[in-house]
Amino acid sequence: MDMSFEEKSVWIQLASLVVGLGGYLVVAGLMLSNGVSALPPFVPVFAVAVVLIVAVNIAGHVVAAVTSRSHEADERDRLIGCRAESGSSWILGVGVIGAIMALILSVSGVWVAHLLLISLFGSEVVKEVLQIVYYRRGV
Amino acid sequence: MAQSGKSIRNRIRILRFHHDEMTQQQLADQVGVTRQTVNAIEGGKYSPSLEVAFRIAHVFGKPIEEVFQFVDASG
């Protein structure tokens, strides 16, 4: 597939998010279903997820940089980024409002934290997917 | 933008041919965009900014209306 460095970068970010944060959410879901209700046990799992995201990003971008001619974003890349951002940022907004509502309703902090994390994950994944759609189908 | 992409036609492929088969990469380097963006413009998948459109026309030494034409989609 013929891709610019920026498009490759989007694929790498999507892969790192799905592998890292997606993996974390699966493990966290299992922990929550097993009755873990405090935040500290989730911290090491989250730390592993962050390391995984960073590692996949670094490795992927090194490969992308080696296999790409130009590394600079042009006006099309910026337009696609802006469009995707505006089409996905509402998800994080809904999550933040939901978290505030949950705090008002005295929902456990562990659920509020994960609601925020899920909305961040959803927002980023939708953004990357929209970018890929715009790159492939035109903008 | 996708709708306007359908209504803006261009002659970049023909003009490249008449400029010693200039490659998309050569045009992209002179205009200051990526080759993939030139490919998207040529294929009608992306309508460039006015600045990039003028730069492309300048590379070919043509007025902008000889490179890009607005085709009324309703007509």
Backbone of each chain as ProteinMPNN parsed JSONL, in Angstrom:
{"seq_chain_A": "MDMSFEEKSVWIQLASLVVGLGGYLVVAGLMLSNGVSALPPFVPVFAVAVVLIVAVNIAGHVVAAVTSRSHEADERDRLIGCRAESGSSWILGVGVIGAIMALILSVSGVWVAHLLLISLFGSEVVKEVLQIVYYRRGV", "coords_chain_A": {"N_chain_A": [[0.837, -1.191, 0.0], [0.554, 2.187, -0.892], [1.836, 4.634, 0.997], [2.182, 7.742, 2.775], [4.613, 9.101, 5.104], [3.19, 10.206, 7.237], [0.722, 8.892, 7.096], [1.504, 6.277, 7.564], [2.349, 6.672, 10.152], [-0.077, 7.123, 11.453], [-1.278, 4.584, 11.252], [0.54, 3.169, 12.84], [0.2, 4.388, 15.333], [-2.451, 3.688, 15.795], [-2.234, 0.899, 15.922], [-0.548, 0.649, 18.158], [-2.162, 1.709, 20.146], [-4.368, -0.038, 20.156], [-3.121, -2.435, 20.803], [-1.743, -1.782, 23.225], [-3.433, -0.05, 25.026], [-5.874, -1.256, 24.515], [-5.329, -3.882, 25.271], [-4.817, -3.406, 27.964], [-7.387, -2.593, 28.811], [-8.838, -4.941, 28.493], [-7.612, -6.636, 30.394], [-8.079, -5.069, 32.673], [-10.842, -5.122, 32.695], [-11.306, -7.804, 33.303], [-10.198, -7.846, 35.858], [-11.907, -6.081, 37.204], [-14.295, -7.484, 36.978], [-13.688, -9.525, 38.638], [-13.899, -8.429, 41.074], [-12.044, -6.512, 41.955], [-11.666, -3.493, 43.454], [-10.171, -1.295, 44.066], [-7.9, 1.308, 43.09], [-4.956, 1.097, 43.084], [-4.036, -1.667, 42.388], [-4.348, -1.631, 39.648], [-2.451, 0.016, 38.643], [0.253, -1.052, 38.033], [-0.417, -2.653, 35.818], [-1.364, -0.77, 34.052], [0.961, 0.683, 33.728], [2.549, -1.138, 32.328], [1.074, -1.222, 29.983], [1.455, 1.381, 29.032], [4.217, 1.386, 28.561], [4.278, -0.535, 26.558], [2.822, 0.785, 24.55], [4.521, 2.954, 24.016], [6.819, 1.547, 23.176], [5.932, 0.146, 20.863], [5.264, 2.341, 19.307], [7.78, 3.65, 18.998], [9.35, 1.661, 17.711], [7.793, 1.213, 15.416], [7.771, 3.777, 14.217], [10.454, 4.122, 13.641], [10.854, 2.209, 11.645], [9.017, 3.228, 9.782], [10.185, 5.698, 9.245], [12.554, 4.959, 8.02], [11.613, 3.786, 5.723], [10.327, 5.796, 4.365], [10.239, 8.658, 2.222], [9.778, 11.47, 2.619], [9.384, 13.185, 5.707], [7.818, 15.145, 6.611], [4.752, 16.724, 7.495], [2.215, 17.663, 5.219], [-0.159, 20.053, 3.779], [-2.418, 18.5, 3.276], [-2.183, 16.361, 5.058], [-2.424, 17.786, 7.45], [-5.031, 18.817, 7.221], [-6.526, 16.455, 7.165], [-5.906, 15.484, 9.699], [-7.095, 17.48, 11.316], [-9.81, 17.257, 10.585], [-10.382, 14.64, 11.391], [-9.921, 14.858, 14.095], [-11.932, 16.669, 14.862], [-14.075, 15.086, 14.366], [-13.989, 13.164, 16.279], [-13.461, 14.057, 18.838], [-15.659, 14.531, 20.414], [-16.257, 12.207, 21.73], [-14.47, 11.912, 23.852], [-15.312, 14.146, 25.249], [-17.941, 13.416, 25.981], [-17.287, 11.319, 27.674], [-15.933, 12.676, 29.735], [-17.96, 14.328, 30.753], [-19.669, 12.29, 31.564], [-18.065, 11.148, 33.537], [-17.985, 13.201, 35.415], [-20.678, 13.265, 36.114], [-20.82, 10.724, 37.229], [-19.184, 11.068, 39.453], [-20.703, 12.881, 40.884], [-22.792, 11.226, 41.495], [-21.586, 9.647, 43.288], [-20.138, 7.381, 42.43], [-17.796, 4.691, 42.463], [-14.296, 5.46, 42.52], [-12.607, 3.924, 40.909], [-14.181, 3.08, 38.802], [-14.838, 5.516, 37.667], [-12.328, 6.416, 36.829], [-11.765, 4.491, 34.884], [-13.832, 4.93, 33.117], [-13.098, 7.389, 32.1], [-10.702, 6.627, 30.9], [-11.589, 4.805, 28.975], [-13.104, 6.49, 27.358], [-11.115, 8.166, 26.42], [-9.543, 6.323, 25.034], [-11.442, 5.426, 23.145], [-11.944, 7.825, 21.762], [-9.423, 8.393, 20.642], [-8.968, 6.097, 19.06], [-11.106, 6.244, 17.241], [-10.412, 8.63, 16.025], [-7.969, 7.932, 14.728], [-8.931, 5.947, 12.997], [-10.724, 7.433, 11.428], [-8.888, 9.143, 10.2], [-7.465, 7.306, 8.623], [-9.53, 6.487, 6.93], [-10.047, 8.919, 5.604], [-7.591, 9.285, 4.339], [-7.602, 7.124, 2.565], [-10.071, 7.253, 1.146], [-10.311, 9.846, 0.369], [-10.479, 13.414, 0.906]], "CA_chain_A": [[0.0, 0.0, 0.0], [1.355, 3.401, -1.049], [1.491, 5.531, 2.104], [3.15, 8.739, 3.212], [5.082, 8.87, 6.479], [2.113, 10.575, 8.165], [-0.297, 7.835, 7.107], [2.111, 5.156, 8.285], [2.35, 7.049, 11.566], [-1.441, 6.912, 11.962], [-1.435, 3.129, 11.426], [1.364, 2.747, 13.983], [-0.468, 4.859, 16.556], [-3.65, 2.867, 15.979], [-1.796, -0.434, 16.371], [-0.026, 0.74, 19.532], [-3.295, 1.938, 21.048], [-5.177, -1.258, 20.255], [-2.324, -3.437, 21.536], [-1.444, -1.326, 24.594], [-4.593, 0.342, 25.833], [-6.89, -2.293, 24.341], [-4.913, -4.99, 26.138], [-5.038, -2.991, 29.356], [-8.819, -2.578, 29.114], [-9.268, -6.336, 28.633], [-7.137, -7.107, 31.713], [-8.792, -4.297, 33.702], [-12.217, -5.639, 32.728], [-11.275, -9.074, 34.042], [-9.955, -7.52, 37.274], [-13.135, -5.487, 37.742], [-15.317, -8.536, 37.117], [-13.288, -10.375, 39.772], [-14.155, -7.714, 42.319], [-10.996, -5.559, 42.353], [-12.378, -2.215, 43.509], [-9.248, -0.201, 44.398], [-7.096, 1.709, 41.925], [-3.54, 0.693, 43.059], [-3.684, -2.883, 41.624], [-4.394, -1.381, 38.202], [-1.325, 0.871, 38.24], [1.306, -1.761, 37.292], [-0.951, -3.096, 34.518], [-1.397, 0.428, 33.202], [2.36, 1.023, 33.41], [2.966, -2.062, 31.257], [0.384, -0.782, 28.761], [2.119, 2.604, 28.552], [5.52, 0.967, 28.012], [3.962, -1.228, 25.299], [2.433, 1.813, 23.569], [5.74, 3.697, 23.646], [7.721, 0.646, 22.444], [5.373, -0.082, 19.517], [5.391, 3.614, 18.583], [9.182, 3.899, 18.629], [9.765, 0.671, 16.706], [7.04, 1.468, 14.188], [8.195, 5.022, 13.574], [11.804, 3.917, 13.088], [10.647, 1.512, 10.373], [8.342, 4.163, 8.869], [11.139, 6.736, 8.845], [13.526, 4.356, 7.097], [10.96, 3.427, 4.453], [9.624, 6.942, 3.779], [11.12, 9.679, 1.659], [9.579, 12.737, 3.331], [8.843, 12.995, 7.052], [7.082, 16.349, 7.008], [3.325, 16.751, 7.172], [1.845, 18.757, 4.33], [-1.492, 20.598, 4.075], [-3.422, 17.416, 3.265], [-2.048, 15.661, 6.343], [-2.972, 18.644, 8.513], [-6.481, 18.868, 7.057], [-7.058, 15.156, 7.581], [-5.78, 15.447, 11.161], [-8.11, 18.375, 11.909], [-11.152, 16.676, 10.357], [-10.526, 13.45, 12.218], [-9.99, 15.339, 15.482], [-13.251, 17.252, 15.114], [-15.078, 14.028, 14.297], [-13.807, 12.164, 17.343], [-13.232, 14.646, 20.17], [-16.893, 14.502, 21.21], [-16.286, 10.973, 22.542], [-13.79, 12.242, 25.109], [-16.199, 15.096, 25.939], [-19.026, 12.643, 26.606], [-16.678, 10.582, 28.778], [-15.635, 13.599, 30.835], [-19.254, 14.682, 31.362], [-20.121, 11.08, 32.245], [-17.261, 10.978, 34.753], [-18.457, 14.2, 36.381], [-21.97, 12.768, 36.599], [-20.546, 9.572, 38.09], [-18.667, 11.588, 40.728], [-21.861, 13.461, 41.596], [-23.595, 10.096, 41.984], [-20.715, 8.912, 44.228], [-19.678, 6.109, 41.884], [-16.419, 4.378, 42.877], [-13.233, 6.106, 41.755], [-12.024, 3.001, 39.939], [-15.066, 3.105, 37.63], [-14.708, 6.843, 37.048], [-11.031, 6.43, 36.135], [-11.843, 3.665, 33.684], [-14.731, 5.603, 32.17], [-12.262, 8.4, 31.435], [-9.732, 5.925, 30.062], [-12.313, 4.235, 27.821], [-13.481, 7.577, 26.451], [-9.865, 8.597, 25.777], [-9.207, 5.249, 24.093], [-12.417, 5.484, 22.048], [-11.728, 9.049, 21.004], [-8.185, 8.258, 19.86], [-9.135, 5.05, 18.046], [-11.987, 6.787, 16.188], [-9.619, 9.635, 15.297], [-7.032, 7.245, 13.826], [-9.716, 5.268, 11.954], [-11.201, 8.481, 10.512], [-7.741, 9.581, 9.405], [-7.194, 6.285, 7.615], [-10.626, 6.567, 5.943], [-9.826, 10.122, 4.787], [-6.423, 9.047, 3.479], [-7.924, 6.141, 1.529], [-11.235, 7.609, 0.317], [-10.226, 11.246, -0.051], [-11.035, 14.393, 1.845]], "C_chain_A": [[0.882, 1.255, 0.0], [0.962, 4.428, 0.019], [2.606, 6.533, 2.373], [3.574, 8.406, 4.644], [3.962, 9.14, 7.482], [1.044, 9.485, 8.237], [0.233, 6.592, 7.825], [2.071, 5.419, 9.785], [0.98, 6.821, 12.2], [-1.682, 5.421, 12.213], [-0.669, 2.638, 12.657], [0.7, 3.154, 15.303], [-1.716, 4.032, 16.852], [-3.272, 1.486, 16.52], [-1.329, -0.385, 17.815], [-1.155, 0.93, 20.533], [-4.106, 0.66, 21.261], [-4.43, -2.313, 21.077], [-2.164, -3.03, 23.01], [-2.67, -1.066, 25.43], [-5.726, -0.678, 25.716], [-6.597, -3.481, 25.244], [-5.162, -4.662, 27.603], [-6.518, -3.091, 29.717], [-9.377, -3.995, 29.259], [-8.877, -6.872, 30.014], [-7.896, -6.401, 32.828], [-10.234, -4.784, 33.83], [-12.3, -6.942, 33.508], [-11.09, -8.821, 35.534], [-11.224, -6.962, 37.919], [-14.212, -6.557, 37.942], [-14.979, -9.503, 38.248], [-13.347, -9.634, 41.097], [-13.056, -6.784, 42.792], [-11.61, -4.163, 42.307], [-11.481, -1.041, 43.902], [-8.36, 0.082, 43.183], [-5.663, 1.16, 41.909], [-3.214, -0.596, 42.305], [-3.67, -2.675, 40.106], [-3.141, -0.646, 37.701], [-0.227, 0.1, 37.498], [0.839, -2.249, 35.915], [-0.951, -1.928, 33.537], [0.02, 0.83, 32.781], [2.89, 0.14, 32.285], [2.347, -1.63, 29.929], [1.067, 0.448, 28.165], [3.464, 2.265, 27.913], [5.325, 0.299, 26.654], [3.621, -0.221, 24.203], [3.67, 2.554, 23.07], [6.653, 2.828, 22.782], [7.228, 0.42, 21.015], [5.514, 1.181, 18.675], [6.816, 3.86, 18.107], [9.611, 2.955, 17.515], [9.084, 0.948, 15.365], [7.509, 2.711, 13.461], [9.618, 4.939, 13.016], [11.689, 3.258, 11.718], [10.02, 2.458, 9.348], [9.313, 5.225, 8.355], [12.133, 6.202, 7.821], [12.9, 4.128, 5.72], [10.212, 4.59, 3.792], [10.616, 7.982, 3.299], [11.021, 10.992, 2.447], [8.93, 12.477, 4.687], [7.997, 14.173, 7.495], [5.626, 16.254, 6.59], [3.056, 17.915, 6.224], [0.402, 19.174, 4.625], [-2.577, 19.528, 4.092], [-3.386, 16.638, 4.572], [-2.689, 16.47, 7.463], [-4.492, 18.721, 8.432], [-7.127, 17.573, 7.542], [-7.004, 15.027, 9.106], [-6.864, 16.271, 11.843], [-9.507, 17.782, 11.775], [-11.392, 15.479, 11.28], [-10.687, 13.845, 13.692], [-11.391, 15.873, 15.787], [-14.348, 16.191, 15.061], [-14.999, 13.032, 15.436], [-13.733, 12.758, 18.743], [-14.474, 14.624, 21.052], [-16.934, 13.273, 22.134], [-15.623, 11.222, 23.899], [-14.658, 13.205, 25.932], [-17.327, 14.383, 26.662], [-18.491, 11.879, 27.815], [-16.415, 11.461, 29.981], [-16.933, 14.002, 31.544], [-19.802, 13.485, 32.151], [-19.376, 10.866, 33.552], [-17.694, 11.969, 35.828], [-19.788, 13.755, 36.993], [-21.758, 11.598, 37.572], [-20.028, 10.017, 39.457], [-19.804, 12.173, 41.561], [-22.696, 12.345, 42.226], [-22.786, 9.178, 42.912], [-20.351, 7.507, 43.743], [-18.207, 5.921, 42.283], [-15.377, 4.988, 41.925], [-12.644, 5.224, 40.666], [-12.864, 2.97, 38.652], [-14.952, 4.437, 36.895], [-13.409, 6.918, 36.238], [-11.105, 5.636, 34.826], [-12.823, 4.218, 32.651], [-13.942, 6.652, 31.385], [-11.285, 7.743, 30.461], [-10.397, 5.353, 28.804], [-12.682, 5.334, 26.827], [-12.249, 8.123, 25.722], [-9.46, 7.596, 24.697], [-10.135, 5.316, 22.875], [-12.193, 6.671, 21.149], [-10.504, 8.929, 20.091], [-8.331, 7.228, 18.742], [-10.011, 5.565, 16.899], [-11.233, 7.819, 15.361], [-8.69, 8.964, 14.284], [-7.796, 6.574, 12.676], [-10.231, 6.288, 10.936], [-10.065, 8.981, 9.615], [-7.457, 8.588, 8.278], [-8.267, 6.322, 6.519], [-10.411, 7.771, 5.026], [-8.624, 9.939, 3.847], [-6.792, 8.141, 2.304], [-9.013, 6.621, 0.577], [-11.209, 9.042, -0.182], [-10.903, 12.16, 0.954], [-11.36, 15.682, 1.093]], "O_chain_A": [[1.824, 1.369, 0.783], [-0.116, 5.019, -0.048], [3.792, 6.235, 2.226], [2.982, 7.551, 5.303], [3.799, 8.404, 8.455], [0.522, 9.191, 9.312], [-0.484, 5.943, 8.586], [1.799, 4.521, 10.582], [0.885, 6.38, 13.346], [-2.221, 5.039, 13.252], [-1.161, 1.804, 13.416], [0.645, 2.375, 16.255], [-2.004, 3.714, 18.005], [-3.9, 0.972, 17.445], [-1.665, -1.262, 18.612], [-1.117, 0.382, 21.635], [-4.478, 0.319, 22.384], [-5.013, -2.99, 21.925], [-2.415, -3.824, 23.916], [-2.928, -1.759, 26.414], [-6.445, -0.937, 26.681], [-7.492, -4.019, 25.897], [-5.639, -5.491, 28.377], [-6.873, -3.601, 30.779], [-10.285, -4.225, 30.057], [-9.69, -7.478, 30.711], [-8.31, -7.028, 33.803], [-10.78, -4.852, 34.931], [-13.237, -7.163, 34.275], [-11.718, -9.469, 36.371], [-11.571, -7.327, 39.042], [-14.941, -6.546, 38.933], [-15.85, -10.208, 38.757], [-12.9, -10.146, 42.123], [-13.113, -6.302, 43.923], [-12.026, -3.701, 41.245], [-11.962, 0.081, 44.056], [-8.108, -0.799, 42.361], [-5.176, 0.787, 40.842], [-2.189, -0.634, 41.623], [-3.055, -3.449, 39.373], [-2.815, -0.677, 36.515], [0.199, 0.542, 36.431], [1.616, -2.254, 34.96], [-0.594, -2.069, 32.367], [0.254, 1.254, 31.649], [3.595, 0.616, 31.395], [3.0, -1.665, 28.886], [1.237, 0.547, 26.95], [3.807, 2.791, 26.855], [6.094, 0.526, 25.72], [4.074, -0.355, 23.067], [3.848, 2.756, 21.869], [7.198, 3.295, 21.782], [8.01, 0.491, 20.067], [5.839, 1.116, 17.49], [7.037, 4.234, 16.955], [10.165, 3.384, 16.503], [9.725, 0.92, 14.315], [7.633, 2.712, 12.236], [9.945, 5.607, 12.034], [12.331, 3.679, 10.756], [10.434, 2.49, 8.19], [9.272, 5.604, 7.185], [12.507, 6.9, 6.878], [13.564, 4.258, 4.691], [9.541, 4.398, 2.778], [11.684, 8.167, 3.882], [12.029, 11.55, 2.883], [8.03, 11.645, 4.8], [7.511, 14.202, 8.626], [5.297, 15.781, 5.502], [3.594, 19.008, 6.396], [-0.194, 18.712, 5.598], [-3.547, 19.638, 4.841], [-4.429, 16.296, 5.129], [-3.4, 15.931, 8.311], [-5.17, 18.693, 9.459], [-8.141, 17.593, 8.239], [-7.94, 14.524, 9.726], [-7.476, 15.831, 12.816], [-10.292, 17.799, 12.723], [-12.463, 15.333, 11.867], [-11.475, 13.253, 14.43], [-11.966, 15.57, 16.832], [-15.42, 16.369, 15.639], [-15.849, 12.149, 15.549], [-13.92, 12.045, 19.729], [-14.375, 14.688, 22.277], [-17.57, 13.302, 23.188], [-16.129, 10.81, 24.944], [-14.73, 13.093, 27.156], [-17.639, 14.7, 27.81], [-19.152, 11.798, 28.85], [-16.643, 11.049, 31.118], [-17.0, 14.016, 32.773], [-20.326, 13.641, 33.254], [-19.964, 10.457, 34.553], [-17.763, 11.624, 37.007], [-20.002, 13.85, 38.201], [-22.428, 11.499, 38.6], [-20.376, 9.436, 40.485], [-19.863, 11.987, 42.777], [-23.232, 12.49, 43.325], [-23.23, 8.088, 43.272], [-20.267, 6.567, 44.533], [-17.469, 6.896, 42.422], [-15.56, 5.023, 40.708], [-12.229, 5.719, 39.618], [-12.323, 2.848, 37.553], [-14.967, 4.485, 35.665], [-13.393, 7.417, 35.113], [-10.575, 6.058, 33.798], [-12.659, 3.996, 31.451], [-14.097, 6.785, 30.171], [-11.067, 8.231, 29.352], [-9.835, 5.413, 27.711], [-12.588, 5.144, 25.614], [-12.328, 8.496, 24.552], [-9.082, 7.977, 23.59], [-9.683, 5.269, 21.73], [-12.242, 6.555, 19.924], [-10.546, 9.315, 18.923], [-7.879, 7.451, 17.619], [-9.699, 5.348, 15.728], [-11.391, 7.88, 14.141], [-8.628, 9.373, 13.125], [-7.363, 6.626, 11.524], [-10.184, 6.045, 9.73], [-10.26, 9.212, 8.422], [-7.237, 8.977, 7.131], [-7.958, 6.203, 5.333], [-10.572, 7.662, 3.811], [-8.65, 10.387, 2.701], [-6.345, 8.365, 1.179], [-8.915, 6.434, -0.636], [-11.993, 9.414, -1.054], [-11.764, 11.75, 1.732], [-11.841, 16.643, 1.694]]}, "seq_chain_B": "MAQSGKSIRNRIRILRFHHDEMTQQQLADQVGVTRQTVNAIEGGKYSPSLEVAFRIAHVFGKPIEEVFQFVDASG", "coords_chain_B": {"N_chain_B": [[-15.383, 18.606, 1.421], [-14.947, 16.457, -0.184], [-17.091, 16.567, -1.925], [-16.574, 18.911, -3.342], [-14.29, 18.014, -4.521], [-15.208, 16.398, -6.493], [-16.157, 18.198, -8.273], [-14.084, 19.696, -9.13], [-11.866, 19.591, -11.668], [-8.73, 18.47, -13.045], [-5.705, 18.92, -14.992], [-3.329, 17.76, -14.503], [-1.996, 15.302, -14.93], [-1.752, 15.207, -17.732], [-0.261, 17.519, -18.163], [2.07, 16.881, -16.801], [2.972, 14.865, -18.448], [3.563, 16.326, -20.749], [5.715, 17.7, -19.841], [8.248, 16.402, -20.115], [7.555, 13.867, -19.108], [7.342, 14.283, -16.347], [7.725, 13.165, -13.044], [5.442, 12.248, -10.374], [6.714, 12.554, -7.959], [8.758, 14.388, -8.553], [7.229, 16.65, -9.16], [5.927, 16.965, -6.704], [8.117, 17.562, -5.046], [8.858, 20.055, -6.042], [6.628, 21.551, -5.505], [6.249, 21.293, -2.808], [4.882, 19.397, -1.311], [3.786, 16.07, -0.313], [4.419, 13.111, -2.33], [2.226, 11.468, -2.293], [0.185, 13.264, -1.845], [0.169, 14.75, -4.216], [-0.62, 12.683, -5.893], [-3.179, 12.217, -4.84], [-4.42, 14.653, -5.447], [-4.278, 14.628, -8.233], [-5.876, 12.43, -8.753], [-8.33, 13.377, -8.026], [-9.075, 13.114, -5.399], [-8.497, 14.911, -3.498], [-8.834, 18.335, -2.963], [-6.665, 20.884, -3.563], [-5.198, 23.567, -1.571], [-5.513, 27.07, -2.349], [-2.996, 28.185, -2.543], [-1.266, 25.971, -3.006], [-2.37, 25.118, -5.407], [-1.739, 27.285, -7.058], [1.03, 27.08, -6.956], [1.436, 24.64, -8.268], [0.502, 25.298, -10.81], [2.387, 27.227, -11.427], [4.732, 25.703, -11.594], [4.277, 24.366, -13.988], [4.201, 26.496, -15.647], [1.82, 27.664, -16.418], [-1.36, 29.419, -16.534], [-3.562, 29.318, -13.711], [-6.154, 28.443, -14.334], [-5.795, 26.822, -16.477], [-4.844, 24.577, -15.458], [-6.5, 23.722, -13.369], [-9.985, 23.144, -13.424], [-13.228, 24.279, -12.755], [-16.006, 22.325, -12.54], [-19.388, 22.454, -12.873], [-21.243, 20.556, -10.846], [-23.966, 20.207, -10.705], [-24.869, 20.861, -13.174]], "CA_chain_B": [[-14.277, 18.692, 0.474], [-15.088, 15.371, -1.146], [-18.039, 17.0, -2.941], [-15.899, 19.851, -4.22], [-13.324, 17.219, -5.273], [-15.894, 15.863, -7.675], [-16.488, 19.262, -9.214], [-12.859, 20.326, -9.616], [-11.075, 18.706, -12.525], [-7.388, 19.007, -13.29], [-4.98, 18.365, -16.146], [-1.953, 17.565, -14.02], [-1.387, 14.128, -15.572], [-1.389, 15.592, -19.107], [0.816, 18.514, -18.081], [3.308, 16.164, -16.429], [3.403, 14.166, -19.672], [4.161, 17.317, -21.656], [6.948, 18.215, -19.23], [9.215, 15.296, -20.111], [7.075, 12.808, -18.207], [7.702, 14.637, -14.964], [7.114, 12.214, -12.103], [4.684, 12.85, -9.267], [7.683, 12.925, -6.928], [9.422, 15.635, -8.971], [6.254, 17.73, -8.981], [5.731, 17.126, -5.262], [9.302, 18.239, -4.493], [8.849, 21.467, -6.447], [5.464, 22.224, -4.906], [6.407, 21.27, -1.346], [3.949, 18.46, -0.671], [4.246, 14.694, -0.501], [4.007, 12.505, -3.596], [0.876, 10.938, -2.103], [-0.762, 14.371, -1.989], [0.056, 14.999, -5.662], [-1.422, 11.573, -6.407], [-4.575, 12.444, -4.422], [-4.94, 15.79, -6.227], [-4.414, 14.156, -9.612], [-6.992, 11.492, -8.8], [-9.574, 14.026, -7.604], [-9.422, 12.756, -4.024], [-8.182, 16.036, -2.616], [-8.779, 19.652, -3.602], [-5.577, 21.597, -2.871], [-5.41, 24.967, -1.202], [-5.235, 28.001, -3.445], [-1.539, 28.359, -2.624], [-0.678, 24.803, -3.675], [-2.851, 25.138, -6.787], [-0.911, 28.275, -7.781], [2.396, 26.538, -7.072], [1.419, 23.617, -9.319], [0.399, 26.019, -12.089], [3.675, 27.905, -11.637], [5.706, 24.69, -12.039], [4.017, 24.071, -15.403], [4.234, 27.741, -16.402], [0.479, 27.874, -16.978], [-2.309, 30.065, -15.62], [-4.205, 28.302, -12.857], [-7.367, 27.888, -14.95], [-5.418, 25.789, -17.456], [-4.498, 23.375, -14.69], [-7.711, 23.313, -12.642], [-11.249, 23.654, -13.944], [-14.395, 24.009, -11.915], [-17.114, 21.775, -13.328], [-20.614, 22.525, -12.086], [-21.752, 19.193, -10.687], [-25.423, 20.186, -10.928], [-25.144, 21.019, -14.599]], "C_chain_B": [[-14.39, 17.612, -0.583], [-16.031, 15.781, -2.269], [-17.368, 17.97, -3.91], [-14.842, 19.125, -5.048], [-13.938, 16.676, -6.55], [-16.105, 16.953, -8.718], [-15.255, 20.006, -9.711], [-12.047, 19.302, -10.4], [-9.681, 19.308, -12.685], [-6.727, 18.274, -14.449], [-3.536, 18.055, -15.765], [-1.271, 16.401, -14.738], [-0.889, 14.483, -16.988], [-0.209, 16.562, -19.083], [2.136, 17.872, -17.666], [3.885, 15.464, -17.656], [4.121, 15.126, -20.615], [5.408, 17.986, -21.075], [7.92, 17.055, -19.026], [8.839, 14.182, -19.134], [7.547, 13.065, -16.771], [7.004, 13.661, -14.008], [6.322, 12.973, -11.035], [5.641, 13.324, -8.169], [8.386, 14.233, -7.273], [8.489, 16.83, -8.784], [6.053, 18.019, -7.492], [6.895, 17.886, -4.629], [9.294, 19.731, -4.819], [7.716, 22.244, -5.781], [5.583, 22.29, -3.381], [5.34, 20.462, -0.644], [4.495, 17.049, -0.874], [3.757, 14.164, -1.855], [2.584, 11.971, -3.487], [-0.177, 12.033, -2.242], [-0.94, 14.739, -3.46], [-0.822, 13.923, -6.297], [-2.906, 11.768, -6.066], [-5.204, 13.595, -5.205], [-5.235, 15.328, -7.654], [-5.635, 13.236, -9.764], [-8.312, 12.069, -8.339], [-10.005, 13.662, -6.197], [-9.159, 13.89, -3.043], [-8.123, 17.321, -3.432], [-7.733, 20.481, -2.876], [-5.988, 23.003, -2.466], [-5.07, 25.832, -2.413], [-3.726, 28.148, -3.651], [-0.883, 27.195, -3.363], [-1.115, 24.75, -5.139], [-2.018, 26.12, -7.627], [0.516, 27.754, -7.967], [2.474, 25.507, -8.189], [1.376, 24.297, -10.693], [1.725, 26.694, -12.434], [4.732, 26.927, -12.15], [5.538, 24.412, -13.535], [4.057, 25.329, -16.271], [2.913, 28.054, -17.076], [-0.359, 28.696, -16.014], [-3.116, 28.993, -14.89], [-5.424, 27.659, -13.521], [-7.05, 26.877, -16.052], [-5.034, 24.487, -16.755], [-5.74, 22.828, -13.983], [-8.939, 23.94, -13.284], [-12.365, 23.293, -12.989], [-15.529, 23.539, -12.816], [-18.343, 21.763, -12.441], [-21.257, 21.136, -12.03], [-23.247, 19.107, -10.975], [-25.76, 20.267, -12.41], [-24.618, 19.843, -15.362]], "O_chain_B": [[-13.989, 17.807, -1.731], [-15.825, 15.408, -3.424], [-17.552, 17.883, -5.124], [-14.522, 19.559, -6.154], [-13.257, 16.518, -7.563], [-16.217, 16.664, -9.91], [-15.353, 20.848, -10.603], [-11.604, 18.287, -9.862], [-9.483, 20.506, -12.485], [-7.127, 17.175, -14.832], [-2.639, 18.087, -16.606], [-0.102, 16.5, -15.112], [0.218, 14.121, -17.387], [0.722, 16.442, -19.878], [3.2, 18.279, -18.132], [5.094, 15.46, -17.884], [5.15, 14.789, -21.202], [6.075, 18.758, -21.763], [8.351, 16.772, -17.908], [9.69, 13.634, -18.433], [8.073, 12.181, -16.094], [5.817, 13.376, -14.166], [6.512, 14.172, -10.827], [5.415, 14.354, -7.534], [8.589, 15.085, -6.408], [8.905, 17.887, -8.31], [6.014, 19.177, -7.076], [6.688, 18.751, -3.778], [9.669, 20.563, -3.993], [7.834, 23.443, -5.527], [5.083, 23.22, -2.748], [4.935, 20.784, 0.473], [5.526, 16.855, -1.519], [2.814, 14.694, -2.442], [1.823, 12.009, -4.454], [-1.292, 11.777, -2.696], [-2.055, 15.007, -3.906], [-1.668, 14.222, -7.139], [-3.779, 11.515, -6.896], [-6.374, 13.529, -5.583], [-6.302, 15.604, -8.204], [-6.33, 13.27, -10.78], [-9.311, 11.354, -8.261], [-11.16, 13.87, -5.827], [-9.564, 13.819, -1.882], [-7.449, 17.387, -4.46], [-7.89, 20.759, -1.687], [-6.98, 23.551, -2.948], [-4.43, 25.383, -3.364], [-3.245, 28.225, -4.782], [-0.044, 27.403, -4.24], [-0.329, 24.38, -6.011], [-1.644, 25.819, -8.761], [1.129, 27.965, -9.013], [3.433, 25.483, -8.961], [2.109, 23.926, -11.61], [2.132, 26.725, -13.595], [5.529, 27.266, -13.025], [6.52, 24.244, -14.259], [3.958, 25.24, -17.495], [2.878, 28.633, -18.162], [-0.108, 28.682, -14.809], [-3.319, 27.894, -15.408], [-5.703, 26.48, -13.305], [-7.938, 26.157, -16.508], [-4.917, 23.436, -17.385], [-5.996, 21.624, -13.999], [-8.934, 25.117, -13.644], [-12.446, 22.174, -12.482], [-15.956, 24.248, -13.728], [-18.345, 21.136, -11.382], [-21.746, 20.619, -13.034], [-23.742, 18.076, -11.43], [-26.811, 19.797, -12.844], [-24.753, 19.789, -16.584]]}, "name": "protein", "num_of_chains": 2, "seq": "MDMSFEEKSVWIQLASLVVGLGGYLVVAGLMLSNGVSALPPFVPVFAVAVVLIVAVNIAGHVVAAVTSRSHEADERDRLIGCRAESGSSWILGVGVIGAIMALILSVSGVWVAHLLLISLFGSEVVKEVLQIVYYRRGVMAQSGKSIRNRIRILRFHHDEMTQQQLADQVGVTRQTVNAIEGGKYSPSLEVAFRIAHVFGKPIEEVFQFVDASG"}
